[in-house]
Amino acid sequence: MNKLVVGNLVHRPLRSLISVFAVAIEVIMILSIAAIMFGMLNGVAKNQSGIGADMLTYPGTASNLIGVSGASASIKVADVLRALPHVTVVAPAYIKVTASTSVENIYGIDFASFNALKPFVFVSGGSFTGPDDVIIDDVQAAKGIKVGDPMQILNHTFHVCGIVEHGKGGRKFIPIDTMGQIDSNEGKASYFYLRTENFPQFQEDVRREIHATDGMQQYSVQTMDEFLGQFTPERMPGFNIALRVVIGIAVIIGFLVIFQSMYTAVMERTREIGILKSMGGSRLYIVSVVLRESGLLALVGVLLGVAVTYLLRSILHVKAPTMAFAITPGWVAAGVAIALGGAMLGALYPALKAARKDPIDALSYE
């Protein structure tokens, strides 16, 4: 039977290749969209955890999505927070999203306090020496940028004063006062990152102290674990919807191509099916032949799709190092299962149609 299956596929190489490529594209679509979307979430969470803060507080009316909302809190709130018991470091940050060349968050920071959370690790250069300085991370610098080079950020010319190791919130850091001037929103901050004494021993005390401070009753106060726990698909508007739409389209493509390929093959091999049935081939035997053909096509397509997805990740790592592309074993398994299931479902009707053919009618078919 296996020789018959392979022979049938080799006899029609173009149709077989088209079916294989269709399944491969289905797998690539599923894995790529999942890798990009989950990579973005995981990248944001990983960078935020690298800031070194224990807790985070921000006005309750602001969005908890980094960079989505503007800076609505007075920067002087940092002085109030520093005076609270058990608070050792307060670092105000003005975070603004930009989409000039790619979507990214620009961090306006007070260098001394932000560095006190967890020190920057400089690869070259150093901290701000003027209002128009910018610190970039080593991933950004991999584009050929060096200390002293000019850089356009938010339609303003900065000069690179330092290059640091990546993973500390953003990829570009400018003075918070300069950020306020550029955004016509001086003296404001989006978030306040906190280091506390003997964390997590006093985290609830700090939370109560902040809410007991005049004017801060409506502030959101979270530990970084609580904050990072919100970076899930369920918390992202439209995330799961977009993922399901892409997966649905991919499944339909694979289903239709396999269905068309197997249905046409069954119609073209009517006499062959009649001969098999006249020689004692049962309905189950005929069904298994068709399903094995589609299964083999789907398996080759799945392997090709997974391999191309990993190749795509390697290419993007070189061409777009700032893009997070997270291929996980769970999604590889899900993509494989979805593609194989869709292919077998697409072959089921042609297989049943072949099994129901009357051997006498099939032998007389021209």
Summary of the structure (lengths in Angstrom):
residues: 366
radius of gyration: 29.4
end to end distance: 24.7
largest distance: 95.0
contacts: 1203
relative contact order: 0.19
helix: 54%
strand: 17%
